[in-house]
Structures are given as structure tokens and as C-alpha cells.
Amino acid sequence: MIRKALTRGHDDPKLNSRIMVYTLCQAFSISPSEVYNLPLDLFMDMLNIHLVMKELESEEMQKMNKQR
């Protein structure tokens, strides 16, 4: 079920929120309790920052692969 949620999305809000918490914990090396104590707007901003950084990394990797 988790693999499906990560690859295709899922309708379970509880599972989706846990995936988001896990993502922030991994990205910023913080504990789940710290994530749960974040204000919602900061939580969402941090998720968006992480997303944009991953997109930029991916674009740079693609550029490097094309140059080879």
C-alpha cells in the first residue's frame, strides 16, 4: 500500500500526511515530533522548498547526462 501511495498517490489522508512528515524528517534531519510542532504554513513551505530543490537536482543530473 505504501509503495502504491508513493508511486500513484492515495486517497487516505492519514497515510498522505505520514508520507509528508517522513519526507520533511528525511530532508531536514529533524524528528517527527518537531515536524508535528511546526505551523502549517511553515510545514508546507518546507515541503515546497524540498520539492523545488529535488526538481533542480534532477534537471542538473539530466543536463550532465546529456553532455556525456
mmCIF file of the N, C-alpha and C atoms, coordinates in Angstrom:
data_MODEL
# 
_entry.id   MODEL 
# 
loop_
_atom_site.group_PDB 
_atom_site.id 
_atom_site.type_symbol 
_atom_site.label_atom_id 
_atom_site.label_alt_id 
_atom_site.label_comp_id 
_atom_site.label_asym_id 
_atom_site.label_entity_id 
_atom_site.label_seq_id 
_atom_site.pdbx_PDB_ins_code 
_atom_site.Cartn_x 
_atom_site.Cartn_y 
_atom_site.Cartn_z 
_atom_site.occupancy 
_atom_site.B_iso_or_equiv 
_atom_site.pdbx_formal_charge 
_atom_site.auth_seq_id 
_atom_site.auth_comp_id 
_atom_site.auth_asym_id 
_atom_site.auth_atom_id 
_atom_site.pdbx_PDB_model_num 
ATOM 1   N N  . MET A 1 1  ? 0.824  -1.197 0.000   1.00 0.00 ? 1  MET A N  1 
ATOM 2   C CA . MET A 1 1  ? 0.000  0.000  0.000   1.00 0.00 ? 1  MET A CA 1 
ATOM 3   C C  . MET A 1 1  ? 0.868  1.261  0.000   1.00 0.00 ? 1  MET A C  1 
ATOM 4   N N  . ILE A 1 2  ? 1.965  1.249  0.755   1.00 0.00 ? 2  ILE A N  1 
ATOM 5   C CA . ILE A 1 2  ? 2.829  2.430  0.802   1.00 0.00 ? 2  ILE A CA 1 
ATOM 6   C C  . ILE A 1 2  ? 3.508  2.649  -0.538  1.00 0.00 ? 2  ILE A C  1 
ATOM 7   N N  . ARG A 1 3  ? 3.971  1.571  -1.154  1.00 0.00 ? 3  ARG A N  1 
ATOM 8   C CA . ARG A 1 3  ? 4.603  1.706  -2.476  1.00 0.00 ? 3  ARG A CA 1 
ATOM 9   C C  . ARG A 1 3  ? 3.617  2.315  -3.466  1.00 0.00 ? 3  ARG A C  1 
ATOM 10  N N  . LYS A 1 4  ? 2.377  1.845  -3.444  1.00 0.00 ? 4  LYS A N  1 
ATOM 11  C CA . LYS A 1 4  ? 1.345  2.371  -4.347  1.00 0.00 ? 4  LYS A CA 1 
ATOM 12  C C  . LYS A 1 4  ? 1.100  3.850  -4.062  1.00 0.00 ? 4  LYS A C  1 
ATOM 13  N N  . ALA A 1 5  ? 1.025  4.217  -2.794  1.00 0.00 ? 5  ALA A N  1 
ATOM 14  C CA . ALA A 1 5  ? 0.791  5.615  -2.433  1.00 0.00 ? 5  ALA A CA 1 
ATOM 15  C C  . ALA A 1 5  ? 1.937  6.498  -2.909  1.00 0.00 ? 5  ALA A C  1 
ATOM 16  N N  . LEU A 1 6  ? 3.164  5.989  -2.824  1.00 0.00 ? 6  LEU A N  1 
ATOM 17  C CA . LEU A 1 6  ? 4.319  6.784  -3.245  1.00 0.00 ? 6  LEU A CA 1 
ATOM 18  C C  . LEU A 1 6  ? 4.425  6.912  -4.762  1.00 0.00 ? 6  LEU A C  1 
ATOM 19  N N  . THR A 1 7  ? 3.990  5.901  -5.484  1.00 0.00 ? 7  THR A N  1 
ATOM 20  C CA . THR A 1 7  ? 4.130  5.943  -6.938  1.00 0.00 ? 7  THR A CA 1 
ATOM 21  C C  . THR A 1 7  ? 2.902  6.475  -7.660  1.00 0.00 ? 7  THR A C  1 
ATOM 22  N N  . ARG A 1 8  ? 1.708  6.217  -7.108  1.00 0.00 ? 8  ARG A N  1 
ATOM 23  C CA . ARG A 1 8  ? 0.483  6.600  -7.812  1.00 0.00 ? 8  ARG A CA 1 
ATOM 24  C C  . ARG A 1 8  ? -0.432 7.508  -7.018  1.00 0.00 ? 8  ARG A C  1 
ATOM 25  N N  . GLY A 1 9  ? -0.083 7.801  -5.786  1.00 0.00 ? 9  GLY A N  1 
ATOM 26  C CA . GLY A 1 9  ? -0.961 8.604  -4.945  1.00 0.00 ? 9  GLY A CA 1 
ATOM 27  C C  . GLY A 1 9  ? -1.955 7.724  -4.210  1.00 0.00 ? 9  GLY A C  1 
ATOM 28  N N  . HIS A 1 10 ? -2.568 8.278  -3.215  1.00 0.00 ? 10 HIS A N  1 
ATOM 29  C CA . HIS A 1 10 ? -3.501 7.521  -2.396  1.00 0.00 ? 10 HIS A CA 1 
ATOM 30  C C  . HIS A 1 10 ? -4.557 8.456  -1.839  1.00 0.00 ? 10 HIS A C  1 
ATOM 31  N N  . ASP A 1 11 ? -5.730 7.925  -1.559  1.00 0.00 ? 11 ASP A N  1 
ATOM 32  C CA . ASP A 1 11 ? -6.839 8.739  -1.055  1.00 0.00 ? 11 ASP A CA 1 
ATOM 33  C C  . ASP A 1 11 ? -6.870 8.853  0.463   1.00 0.00 ? 11 ASP A C  1 
ATOM 34  N N  . ASP A 1 12 ? -6.016 8.100  1.163   1.00 0.00 ? 12 ASP A N  1 
ATOM 35  C CA . ASP A 1 12 ? -6.030 8.085  2.625   1.00 0.00 ? 12 ASP A CA 1 
ATOM 36  C C  . ASP A 1 12 ? -5.269 9.300  3.166   1.00 0.00 ? 12 ASP A C  1 
ATOM 37  N N  . PRO A 1 13 ? -5.969 10.282 3.754   1.00 0.00 ? 13 PRO A N  1 
ATOM 38  C CA . PRO A 1 13 ? -5.289 11.482 4.243   1.00 0.00 ? 13 PRO A CA 1 
ATOM 39  C C  . PRO A 1 13 ? -4.275 11.186 5.345   1.00 0.00 ? 13 PRO A C  1 
ATOM 40  N N  . LYS A 1 14 ? -4.557 10.186 6.165   1.00 0.00 ? 14 LYS A N  1 
ATOM 41  C CA . LYS A 1 14 ? -3.621 9.828  7.235   1.00 0.00 ? 14 LYS A CA 1 
ATOM 42  C C  . LYS A 1 14 ? -2.293 9.327  6.657   1.00 0.00 ? 14 LYS A C  1 
ATOM 43  N N  . LEU A 1 15 ? -2.367 8.454  5.666   1.00 0.00 ? 15 LEU A N  1 
ATOM 44  C CA . LEU A 1 15 ? -1.165 7.944  5.028   1.00 0.00 ? 15 LEU A CA 1 
ATOM 45  C C  . LEU A 1 15 ? -0.432 9.063  4.292   1.00 0.00 ? 15 LEU A C  1 
ATOM 46  N N  . ASN A 1 16 ? -1.170 9.900  3.590   1.00 0.00 ? 16 ASN A N  1 
ATOM 47  C CA . ASN A 1 16 ? -0.542 11.024 2.887   1.00 0.00 ? 16 ASN A CA 1 
ATOM 48  C C  . ASN A 1 16 ? 0.182  11.957 3.845   1.00 0.00 ? 16 ASN A C  1 
ATOM 49  N N  . SER A 1 17 ? -0.410 12.245 4.995   1.00 0.00 ? 17 SER A N  1 
ATOM 50  C CA . SER A 1 17 ? 0.242  13.137 5.957   1.00 0.00 ? 17 SER A CA 1 
ATOM 51  C C  . SER A 1 17 ? 1.485  12.486 6.542   1.00 0.00 ? 17 SER A C  1 
ATOM 52  N N  . ARG A 1 18 ? 1.455  11.181 6.761   1.00 0.00 ? 18 ARG A N  1 
ATOM 53  C CA . ARG A 1 18 ? 2.643  10.486 7.274   1.00 0.00 ? 18 ARG A CA 1 
ATOM 54  C C  . ARG A 1 18 ? 3.768  10.484 6.252   1.00 0.00 ? 18 ARG A C  1 
ATOM 55  N N  . ILE A 1 19 ? 3.419  10.354 4.991   1.00 0.00 ? 19 ILE A N  1 
ATOM 56  C CA . ILE A 1 19 ? 4.440  10.421 3.938   1.00 0.00 ? 19 ILE A CA 1 
ATOM 57  C C  . ILE A 1 19 ? 5.071  11.816 3.912   1.00 0.00 ? 19 ILE A C  1 
ATOM 58  N N  . MET A 1 20 ? 4.253  12.854 4.067   1.00 0.00 ? 20 MET A N  1 
ATOM 59  C CA . MET A 1 20 ? 4.787  14.218 4.095   1.00 0.00 ? 20 MET A CA 1 
ATOM 60  C C  . MET A 1 20 ? 5.689  14.431 5.317   1.00 0.00 ? 20 MET A C  1 
ATOM 61  N N  . VAL A 1 21 ? 5.278  13.913 6.469   1.00 0.00 ? 21 VAL A N  1 
ATOM 62  C CA . VAL A 1 21 ? 6.098  14.036 7.682   1.00 0.00 ? 21 VAL A CA 1 
ATOM 63  C C  . VAL A 1 21 ? 7.424  13.309 7.475   1.00 0.00 ? 21 VAL A C  1 
ATOM 64  N N  . TYR A 1 22 ? 7.365  12.106 6.934   1.00 0.00 ? 22 TYR A N  1 
ATOM 65  C CA . TYR A 1 22 ? 8.588  11.348 6.658   1.00 0.00 ? 22 TYR A CA 1 
ATOM 66  C C  . TYR A 1 22 ? 9.516  12.127 5.720   1.00 0.00 ? 22 TYR A C  1 
ATOM 67  N N  . THR A 1 23 ? 8.936  12.711 4.689   1.00 0.00 ? 23 THR A N  1 
ATOM 68  C CA . THR A 1 23 ? 9.727  13.476 3.723   1.00 0.00 ? 23 THR A CA 1 
ATOM 69  C C  . THR A 1 23 ? 10.464 14.634 4.401   1.00 0.00 ? 23 THR A C  1 
ATOM 70  N N  . LEU A 1 24 ? 9.755  15.387 5.245   1.00 0.00 ? 24 LEU A N  1 
ATOM 71  C CA . LEU A 1 24 ? 10.404 16.501 5.946   1.00 0.00 ? 24 LEU A CA 1 
ATOM 72  C C  . LEU A 1 24 ? 11.469 16.011 6.915   1.00 0.00 ? 24 LEU A C  1 
ATOM 73  N N  . CYS A 1 25 ? 11.186 14.930 7.604   1.00 0.00 ? 25 CYS A N  1 
ATOM 74  C CA . CYS A 1 25 ? 12.170 14.385 8.548   1.00 0.00 ? 25 CYS A CA 1 
ATOM 75  C C  . CYS A 1 25 ? 13.457 14.018 7.823   1.00 0.00 ? 25 CYS A C  1 
ATOM 76  N N  . GLN A 1 26 ? 13.325 13.359 6.686   1.00 0.00 ? 26 GLN A N  1 
ATOM 77  C CA . GLN A 1 26 ? 14.490 12.961 5.907   1.00 0.00 ? 26 GLN A CA 1 
ATOM 78  C C  . GLN A 1 26 ? 15.205 14.153 5.292   1.00 0.00 ? 26 GLN A C  1 
ATOM 79  N N  . ALA A 1 27 ? 14.453 15.061 4.752   1.00 0.00 ? 27 ALA A N  1 
ATOM 80  C CA . ALA A 1 27 ? 15.043 16.200 4.037   1.00 0.00 ? 27 ALA A CA 1 
ATOM 81  C C  . ALA A 1 27 ? 15.797 17.146 4.967   1.00 0.00 ? 27 ALA A C  1 
ATOM 82  N N  . PHE A 1 28 ? 15.263 17.366 6.157   1.00 0.00 ? 28 PHE A N  1 
ATOM 83  C CA . PHE A 1 28 ? 15.841 18.364 7.048   1.00 0.00 ? 28 PHE A CA 1 
ATOM 84  C C  . PHE A 1 28 ? 16.445 17.773 8.317   1.00 0.00 ? 28 PHE A C  1 
ATOM 85  N N  . SER A 1 29 ? 16.527 16.441 8.375   1.00 0.00 ? 29 SER A N  1 
ATOM 86  C CA . SER A 1 29 ? 17.114 15.738 9.525   1.00 0.00 ? 29 SER A CA 1 
ATOM 87  C C  . SER A 1 29 ? 16.519 16.207 10.852  1.00 0.00 ? 29 SER A C  1 
ATOM 88  N N  . ILE A 1 30 ? 15.203 16.179 10.901  1.00 0.00 ? 30 ILE A N  1 
ATOM 89  C CA . ILE A 1 30 ? 14.506 16.550 12.132  1.00 0.00 ? 30 ILE A CA 1 
ATOM 90  C C  . ILE A 1 30 ? 13.588 15.396 12.538  1.00 0.00 ? 30 ILE A C  1 
ATOM 91  N N  . SER A 1 31 ? 13.170 15.406 13.782  1.00 0.00 ? 31 SER A N  1 
ATOM 92  C CA . SER A 1 31 ? 12.332 14.323 14.290  1.00 0.00 ? 31 SER A CA 1 
ATOM 93  C C  . SER A 1 31 ? 10.863 14.559 13.925  1.00 0.00 ? 31 SER A C  1 
ATOM 94  N N  . PRO A 1 32 ? 10.077 13.483 13.910  1.00 0.00 ? 32 PRO A N  1 
ATOM 95  C CA . PRO A 1 32 ? 8.646  13.643 13.638  1.00 0.00 ? 32 PRO A CA 1 
ATOM 96  C C  . PRO A 1 32 ? 7.965  14.584 14.628  1.00 0.00 ? 32 PRO A C  1 
ATOM 97  N N  . SER A 1 33 ? 8.375  14.552 15.890  1.00 0.00 ? 33 SER A N  1 
ATOM 98  C CA . SER A 1 33 ? 7.739  15.449 16.857  1.00 0.00 ? 33 SER A CA 1 
ATOM 99  C C  . SER A 1 33 ? 8.007  16.911 16.513  1.00 0.00 ? 33 SER A C  1 
ATOM 100 N N  . GLU A 1 34 ? 9.193  17.197 15.970  1.00 0.00 ? 34 GLU A N  1 
ATOM 101 C CA . GLU A 1 34 ? 9.480  18.572 15.542  1.00 0.00 ? 34 GLU A CA 1 
ATOM 102 C C  . GLU A 1 34 ? 8.589  18.965 14.366  1.00 0.00 ? 34 GLU A C  1 
ATOM 103 N N  . VAL A 1 35 ? 8.393  18.041 13.453  1.00 0.00 ? 35 VAL A N  1 
ATOM 104 C CA . VAL A 1 35 ? 7.541  18.316 12.296  1.00 0.00 ? 35 VAL A CA 1 
ATOM 105 C C  . VAL A 1 35 ? 6.107  18.585 12.746  1.00 0.00 ? 35 VAL A C  1 
ATOM 106 N N  . TYR A 1 36 ? 5.606  17.765 13.666  1.00 0.00 ? 36 TYR A N  1 
ATOM 107 C CA . TYR A 1 36 ? 4.228  17.939 14.142  1.00 0.00 ? 36 TYR A CA 1 
ATOM 108 C C  . TYR A 1 36 ? 4.039  19.251 14.889  1.00 0.00 ? 36 TYR A C  1 
ATOM 109 N N  . ASN A 1 37 ? 5.119  19.823 15.408  1.00 0.00 ? 37 ASN A N  1 
ATOM 110 C CA . ASN A 1 37 ? 5.020  21.096 16.123  1.00 0.00 ? 37 ASN A CA 1 
ATOM 111 C C  . ASN A 1 37 ? 5.177  22.318 15.219  1.00 0.00 ? 37 ASN A C  1 
ATOM 112 N N  . LEU A 1 38 ? 5.452  22.099 13.944  1.00 0.00 ? 38 LEU A N  1 
ATOM 113 C CA . LEU A 1 38 ? 5.596  23.216 13.009  1.00 0.00 ? 38 LEU A CA 1 
ATOM 114 C C  . LEU A 1 38 ? 4.234  23.826 12.688  1.00 0.00 ? 38 LEU A C  1 
ATOM 115 N N  . PRO A 1 39 ? 4.184  25.129 12.517  1.00 0.00 ? 39 PRO A N  1 
ATOM 116 C CA . PRO A 1 39 ? 2.948  25.736 11.993  1.00 0.00 ? 39 PRO A CA 1 
ATOM 117 C C  . PRO A 1 39 ? 2.702  25.210 10.569  1.00 0.00 ? 39 PRO A C  1 
ATOM 118 N N  . LEU A 1 40 ? 1.455  25.084 10.209  1.00 0.00 ? 40 LEU A N  1 
ATOM 119 C CA . LEU A 1 40 ? 1.103  24.508 8.917   1.00 0.00 ? 40 LEU A CA 1 
ATOM 120 C C  . LEU A 1 40 ? 1.743  25.254 7.746   1.00 0.00 ? 40 LEU A C  1 
ATOM 121 N N  . ASP A 1 41 ? 1.767  26.578 7.785   1.00 0.00 ? 41 ASP A N  1 
ATOM 122 C CA . ASP A 1 41 ? 2.337  27.324 6.658   1.00 0.00 ? 41 ASP A CA 1 
ATOM 123 C C  . ASP A 1 41 ? 3.839  27.057 6.528   1.00 0.00 ? 41 ASP A C  1 
ATOM 124 N N  . LEU A 1 42 ? 4.546  26.929 7.637   1.00 0.00 ? 42 LEU A N  1 
ATOM 125 C CA . LEU A 1 42 ? 5.977  26.600 7.576   1.00 0.00 ? 42 LEU A CA 1 
ATOM 126 C C  . LEU A 1 42 ? 6.173  25.182 7.069   1.00 0.00 ? 42 LEU A C  1 
ATOM 127 N N  . PHE A 1 43 ? 5.342  24.264 7.532   1.00 0.00 ? 43 PHE A N  1 
ATOM 128 C CA . PHE A 1 43 ? 5.375  22.871 7.075   1.00 0.00 ? 43 PHE A CA 1 
ATOM 129 C C  . PHE A 1 43 ? 5.247  22.810 5.555   1.00 0.00 ? 43 PHE A C  1 
ATOM 130 N N  . MET A 1 44 ? 4.251  23.499 5.018   1.00 0.00 ? 44 MET A N  1 
ATOM 131 C CA . MET A 1 44 ? 4.017  23.488 3.572   1.00 0.00 ? 44 MET A CA 1 
ATOM 132 C C  . MET A 1 44 ? 5.141  24.187 2.814   1.00 0.00 ? 44 MET A C  1 
ATOM 133 N N  . ASP A 1 45 ? 5.645  25.293 3.363   1.00 0.00 ? 45 ASP A N  1 
ATOM 134 C CA . ASP A 1 45 ? 6.769  25.984 2.727   1.00 0.00 ? 45 ASP A CA 1 
ATOM 135 C C  . ASP A 1 45 ? 7.993  25.069 2.648   1.00 0.00 ? 45 ASP A C  1 
ATOM 136 N N  . MET A 1 46 ? 8.269  24.362 3.723   1.00 0.00 ? 46 MET A N  1 
ATOM 137 C CA . MET A 1 46 ? 9.427  23.458 3.738   1.00 0.00 ? 46 MET A CA 1 
ATOM 138 C C  . MET A 1 46 ? 9.255  22.320 2.743   1.00 0.00 ? 46 MET A C  1 
ATOM 139 N N  . LEU A 1 47 ? 8.045  21.797 2.634   1.00 0.00 ? 47 LEU A N  1 
ATOM 140 C CA . LEU A 1 47 ? 7.794  20.756 1.633   1.00 0.00 ? 47 LEU A CA 1 
ATOM 141 C C  . LEU A 1 47 ? 8.009  21.299 0.219   1.00 0.00 ? 47 LEU A C  1 
ATOM 142 N N  . ASN A 1 48 ? 7.533  22.501 -0.035  1.00 0.00 ? 48 ASN A N  1 
ATOM 143 C CA . ASN A 1 48 ? 7.712  23.103 -1.365  1.00 0.00 ? 48 ASN A CA 1 
ATOM 144 C C  . ASN A 1 48 ? 9.179  23.387 -1.658  1.00 0.00 ? 48 ASN A C  1 
ATOM 145 N N  . ILE A 1 49 ? 9.922  23.849 -0.662  1.00 0.00 ? 49 ILE A N  1 
ATOM 146 C CA . ILE A 1 49 ? 11.355 24.074 -0.842  1.00 0.00 ? 49 ILE A CA 1 
ATOM 147 C C  . ILE A 1 49 ? 12.043 22.764 -1.202  1.00 0.00 ? 49 ILE A C  1 
ATOM 148 N N  . HIS A 1 50 ? 11.715 21.717 -0.478  1.00 0.00 ? 50 HIS A N  1 
ATOM 149 C CA . HIS A 1 50 ? 12.314 20.406 -0.750  1.00 0.00 ? 50 HIS A CA 1 
ATOM 150 C C  . HIS A 1 50 ? 11.966 19.939 -2.162  1.00 0.00 ? 50 HIS A C  1 
ATOM 151 N N  . LEU A 1 51 ? 10.722 20.112 -2.566  1.00 0.00 ? 51 LEU A N  1 
ATOM 152 C CA . LEU A 1 51 ? 10.296 19.707 -3.903  1.00 0.00 ? 51 LEU A CA 1 
ATOM 153 C C  . LEU A 1 51 ? 11.083 20.456 -4.977  1.00 0.00 ? 51 LEU A C  1 
ATOM 154 N N  . VAL A 1 52 ? 11.195 21.755 -4.836  1.00 0.00 ? 52 VAL A N  1 
ATOM 155 C CA . VAL A 1 52 ? 11.906 22.556 -5.837  1.00 0.00 ? 52 VAL A CA 1 
ATOM 156 C C  . VAL A 1 52 ? 13.384 22.160 -5.880  1.00 0.00 ? 52 VAL A C  1 
ATOM 157 N N  . MET A 1 53 ? 13.981 21.931 -4.736  1.00 0.00 ? 53 MET A N  1 
ATOM 158 C CA . MET A 1 53 ? 15.391 21.519 -4.712  1.00 0.00 ? 53 MET A CA 1 
ATOM 159 C C  . MET A 1 53 ? 15.575 20.180 -5.429  1.00 0.00 ? 53 MET A C  1 
ATOM 160 N N  . LYS A 1 54 ? 14.681 19.242 -5.201  1.00 0.00 ? 54 LYS A N  1 
ATOM 161 C CA . LYS A 1 54 ? 14.763 17.941 -5.880  1.00 0.00 ? 54 LYS A CA 1 
ATOM 162 C C  . LYS A 1 54 ? 14.564 18.093 -7.383  1.00 0.00 ? 54 LYS A C  1 
ATOM 163 N N  . GLU A 1 55 ? 13.669 18.964 -7.783  1.00 0.00 ? 55 GLU A N  1 
ATOM 164 C CA . GLU A 1 55 ? 13.461 19.205 -9.213  1.00 0.00 ? 55 GLU A CA 1 
ATOM 165 C C  . GLU A 1 55 ? 14.713 19.798 -9.845  1.00 0.00 ? 55 GLU A C  1 
ATOM 166 N N  . LEU A 1 56 ? 15.337 20.759 -9.161  1.00 0.00 ? 56 LEU A N  1 
ATOM 167 C CA . LEU A 1 56 ? 16.562 21.366 -9.681  1.00 0.00 ? 56 LEU A CA 1 
ATOM 168 C C  . LEU A 1 56 ? 17.694 20.346 -9.767  1.00 0.00 ? 56 LEU A C  1 
ATOM 169 N N  . GLU A 1 57 ? 17.819 19.500 -8.764  1.00 0.00 ? 57 GLU A N  1 
ATOM 170 C CA . GLU A 1 57 ? 18.826 18.439 -8.795  1.00 0.00 ? 57 GLU A CA 1 
ATOM 171 C C  . GLU A 1 57 ? 18.601 17.523 -9.993  1.00 0.00 ? 57 GLU A C  1 
ATOM 172 N N  . SER A 1 58 ? 17.345 17.159 -10.210 1.00 0.00 ? 58 SER A N  1 
ATOM 173 C CA . SER A 1 58 ? 17.019 16.279 -11.320 1.00 0.00 ? 58 SER A CA 1 
ATOM 174 C C  . SER A 1 58 ? 17.354 16.920 -12.661 1.00 0.00 ? 58 SER A C  1 
ATOM 175 N N  . GLU A 1 59 ? 17.033 18.200 -12.810 1.00 0.00 ? 59 GLU A N  1 
ATOM 176 C CA . GLU A 1 59 ? 17.349 18.921 -14.051 1.00 0.00 ? 59 GLU A CA 1 
ATOM 177 C C  . GLU A 1 59 ? 18.853 18.963 -14.284 1.00 0.00 ? 59 GLU A C  1 
ATOM 178 N N  . GLU A 1 60 ? 19.620 19.214 -13.242 1.00 0.00 ? 60 GLU A N  1 
ATOM 179 C CA . GLU A 1 60 ? 21.075 19.258 -13.383 1.00 0.00 ? 60 GLU A CA 1 
ATOM 180 C C  . GLU A 1 60 ? 21.639 17.893 -13.755 1.00 0.00 ? 60 GLU A C  1 
ATOM 181 N N  . MET A 1 61 ? 21.094 16.834 -13.163 1.00 0.00 ? 61 MET A N  1 
ATOM 182 C CA . MET A 1 61 ? 21.537 15.486 -13.496 1.00 0.00 ? 61 MET A CA 1 
ATOM 183 C C  . MET A 1 61 ? 21.239 15.164 -14.957 1.00 0.00 ? 61 MET A C  1 
ATOM 184 N N  . GLN A 1 62 ? 20.057 15.588 -15.429 1.00 0.00 ? 62 GLN A N  1 
ATOM 185 C CA . GLN A 1 62 ? 19.697 15.349 -16.823 1.00 0.00 ? 62 GLN A CA 1 
ATOM 186 C C  . GLN A 1 62 ? 20.632 16.105 -17.755 1.00 0.00 ? 62 GLN A C  1 
ATOM 187 N N  . LYS A 1 63 ? 20.995 17.338 -17.407 1.00 0.00 ? 63 LYS A N  1 
ATOM 188 C CA . LYS A 1 63 ? 21.923 18.117 -18.227 1.00 0.00 ? 63 LYS A CA 1 
ATOM 189 C C  . LYS A 1 63 ? 23.275 17.429 -18.293 1.00 0.00 ? 63 LYS A C  1 
ATOM 190 N N  . MET A 1 64 ? 23.740 16.938 -17.154 1.00 0.00 ? 64 MET A N  1 
ATOM 191 C CA . MET A 1 64 ? 25.032 16.266 -17.116 1.00 0.00 ? 64 MET A CA 1 
ATOM 192 C C  . MET A 1 64 ? 25.018 14.988 -17.943 1.00 0.00 ? 64 MET A C  1 
ATOM 193 N N  . ASN A 1 65 ? 23.920 14.257 -17.900 1.00 0.00 ? 65 ASN A N  1 
ATOM 194 C CA . ASN A 1 65 ? 23.816 13.011 -18.669 1.00 0.00 ? 65 ASN A CA 1 
ATOM 195 C C  . ASN A 1 65 ? 23.774 13.299 -20.165 1.00 0.00 ? 65 ASN A C  1 
ATOM 196 N N  . LYS A 1 66 ? 23.163 14.401 -20.575 1.00 0.00 ? 66 LYS A N  1 
ATOM 197 C CA . LYS A 1 66 ? 23.098 14.757 -21.990 1.00 0.00 ? 66 LYS A CA 1 
ATOM 198 C C  . LYS A 1 66 ? 24.466 15.167 -22.518 1.00 0.00 ? 66 LYS A C  1 
ATOM 199 N N  . GLN A 1 67 ? 25.295 15.743 -21.667 1.00 0.00 ? 67 GLN A N  1 
ATOM 200 C CA . GLN A 1 67 ? 26.611 16.203 -22.079 1.00 0.00 ? 67 GLN A CA 1 
ATOM 201 C C  . GLN A 1 67 ? 27.576 15.048 -22.310 1.00 0.00 ? 67 GLN A C  1 
ATOM 202 N N  . ARG A 1 68 ? 27.271 13.899 -21.759 1.00 0.00 ? 68 ARG A N  1 
ATOM 203 C CA . ARG A 1 68 ? 28.165 12.740 -21.911 1.00 0.00 ? 68 ARG A CA 1 
ATOM 204 C C  . ARG A 1 68 ? 28.013 12.114 -23.223 1.00 0.00 ? 68 ARG A C  1 
# 
